[in-house]
Amino acid sequence: MKSLHYHALVMLLMLALLVSGCGVDGLSSEEVYTKALEAISNIDSYTFTMEYHQSISIPGVMDMQSQVSATGQAIEEPPAMNMDMVVEAEGMVFYMSSYLVDDVMYLYMDEFGWVWMSVEEELGLAQTFQDPADFMKLLKEVGMEKIEFSRDGNYYILDLFDESGTFMDAMMEEVMAQGGLDMFGGAEVQELFRDMEFSDIRYKLAVDTETFLPAEVWISYTAAINFMNEEMIMEQDVHMTMDNYGTIDEIVVPQEVIDAAVHIEQLNGF
């Protein structure tokens, strides 16, 4: 849930420092950024959809494809979410549903039924870069290759392309400095993240020309990592839409879900 707000914020902060002074509708890209950042900061709730595709391959060894389609609703403060997902992977289809309320996630999986887990630490990591000053400091150090600003119908389009992956590399270094990889367990797993190399990163954001609220976000990147002495390539492509701002007052976990859920550590294989 936080990723929707988070990626839109990242995109806008990038543009604040890196776009040229060209204008659309008499507005410079910096002015659109300022208005959009103000609108985003006032977001309290919204509905969303997400289409997510991931490819993981080791040339000549494996090629795994997966896709996720999701719909949901979210409240920013305090964080709360309800989401339904369809996951397709390796010729199989899985249905999942989740609630996030009070730092606890309830997750339904076909194989296990309802489980619950604390996600307080993960939510804390998601907020690591919520301070705009942190982003701006980071962005001043890296820079980007290409940024475009245009209008398409009722939307301003902010499109950034980072071919070399310098921004994502710098972000991962900051996450590690903040202890953000501690949740992933052992030193070997953390070392994999440290060695990950990013490229072909694209952030594209469509902003409503009247409300200056984000309507669609496209995010894609390629990551390479050394896994068991083989180069593993991961490609991810995400498309999100956001709508119905300010229409959700409360997200409640049904009592039957709470009663049925078991802690994830009680399940075999976790």
N, C-alpha and C positions, 0 to 999 in steps of 0.2 A: 504494500500500500504506500509506504513512504517513498518507494522508488519513483512513483508518478510525480509527486511534488519535487522530489530530489533532482531528477533528471531535467525537469523544466527549469529549476533554479540553476543548475550547473550550466545549462545552455545559455541562459540569460547573462550569467556572470561572465562567461567567456566572451560574449558579444560586447559587453560593456567595455572591455579593454582592447578588443582586437578588431572590431569592425572598422571599415573606412567611414568617411564622413558623408557618403552618398545618401540621398533621401528618396522617400516614396510618399506620395500624398502630402508633400510639404513637411514630412517628418523625417528626421535623420534616424539612422539605426539606433543611435544612443538614446534618442527620445523615446522610441518604441521600447527599448530595453527598460528605461526608467518607469514607464507606465505599466509595462507587463510585470516587472518585479514588484511594484506596489500592489497590483491586482493579485498576484500570486501570494503575497504575504498576508492577504486578507481572506484567503481560502479557508473555509471551515469544513466543508463536506462536498462530495461529488460522487457521481457514478463513473464507472470506467469499463472499457473493454481492452483486451490485450491479445495479440497474436504473436507467438514466440516460436522461432525456429532455431534449432541448434544442430550443428554438424561436428562430430568428433572423429578424426581420422588419423591413422598412421599409414603413410603411403605403402601400399603393397601388403599391408597386414590387416587393417580393419577400416570400416567406414560406417559409423552409426549416425542415424538421423532421428531426430525427435521433434515433435511439434506440440505446442500448448495453446489452447483457446480458452480464454477466461472472461468472465463478466463479474462485476462486483460493485460494491459501494464502500465508501471510506469516509471517516471523520478524522481530521488532522489532530485536534487536541481535545481531550487526551486521545492517543492513537487507538482507533477501532476500525475493524474491517469485516466484511462478509464477502466471500468469493467462491464461485463455482468454476471448476476447470474440467476440461477434457484433454487428456494426455495421450498422444499417439507415439509409440516407439517400437521399433523392431516388429512391425506388423501387429502389435497389440494395442488395445484401447483401454485406458483407465479413466474412471470418473472420480473426481475428488471435490470435496467441499471443505471450507474452512471458516472459522470465526477467530477474530483477534480482539480481545477485550481485556483491559487491566493487565497488560503484559503477559497474558496467557493465550496461547493459540490452541484451538480445538480443530483437529484435522480428521476428516473422514476419508478412508481409503478402502476400496472394495475388499481387499484381502484381510484387513484388520478391524474394520469398523471405526468407531470414534476413538481417538487418542488425544491426550493433551500434553503440553509441554510449556515451560517458561521460556519466553523469548526476550526477557528484559535486556540481556547482554547484546543480542542482535539489534534491538531497537536503539540501544545506546550507540552502536557502531554506525547505524544509519544516520544518526544526528551528528556524527563527527565533523561533517563538512557543512552543517546547516548555517554557520556563521559566514556571511558574505565576505567579511574581511579575510578569512582563511583562504577562500577561493581566490580572491583577487591577488593575494600575496603569492599564491602558487602559480597563478596564470602569468604574472609578471615575469616569472622565472623561465617559462617554457615557450610560449608563443605557438601560433598555428599557421598552417600553410595556406588555407583557403577558407574564406567566409563570404557568403552571398546573402543579400538582403533584397527581397522582392515582394510583390503583392500578387495573390492568386484569388480573384473573386473577393470573398468576404474575409480573407485571411492574409496577414503578413507572414511571410515565410522567412525564417532565419535558419540558414543552412551552413554548417561548419564541417570541414573535412580535415582530419589530422592523419596524413598518410604514414608518418613515422611512428605515431603512438607515443610521442613525448609527453603529452598531457596525462594519459593513463598511467604511464610509467611513473611519473612524478606523484600521481595520486596514490598508487600502490605503495610507494616509499613512505608517504605520509601516513597511510593506514597502518603500515608495519611499525612506524615510529610511535603511533598511538596505541599499539598493542592489539590492533584490530584482527590479527590473525591468530591470536591466542585461542579463540573459540574452536579452531580447526584441529586442535589436538597436538599430536606429536611433532617433533622437529622435522621429520622427513616430509610431512604434508606441508608444513610451513615453508620448507625449502623449495618445494615445487612452485608455490605462489611467488616466492622471491625471484625465481628464475624465469617467470613468465614474461614473454616479449609481445607487446601489442603493436598492431599496425592497422591501417585502413579503418580508422575510427570515424564514424559519421554520427552527428547529432543534427537532427532536423526538427524544427518546431513550427507548428502553425498556430498563430495567435489571432484571436478574433479582433477585427478592426474596430469594433464598437466597445467591447468590454475589456479588451486586452488580456483576456484569460486564455490559457492554452487549450486548444481543441484537439490537436493531434501531436504525437511525438514519435519520431522514428530514430532508433538507435541500432547501430551495427558495428561490429568490430571483428578482427581476427586476432587470435592469440596463439603463440607457439610455445611449447614447453618440452623439456627433455624428460621422457618417462621411460624408465628401464632401458636407457641407452638408445631410445628411439625418439624421433621428433614427432610429437603429437600436435596436430593442428585443430584448434577449436574455432568455429565460426558461429557467431550469434547475430540474430536479426530480430528486433522487437518493434512492433507497431502498437501504440496505445492511443486510445481516444478518451477524452474526459468531457463530461457533460453534467447537466442538472446541478450546478453549483448551488450550495446553500439550501438544499431541499431535504437533507437528512438530519433529523434531530437526535436520533439515538440508534445504536446497534446493540441488540440484546441476544445473548446466547440462549436458545431454547432450553428449558429445564430438562427435557428428555435427552438433549445432547450432553449436558453436564452429568446427568445420572448414568449415561451409558459409557462415558469416556474413561479410559484407563491411562495411566501415565505411560509415556512412550518407552521408558526403561523396563517396563514389565513385559514388553513384547520380545519374543525371540528374534535375534538378528539385529537388534538395535542396541 
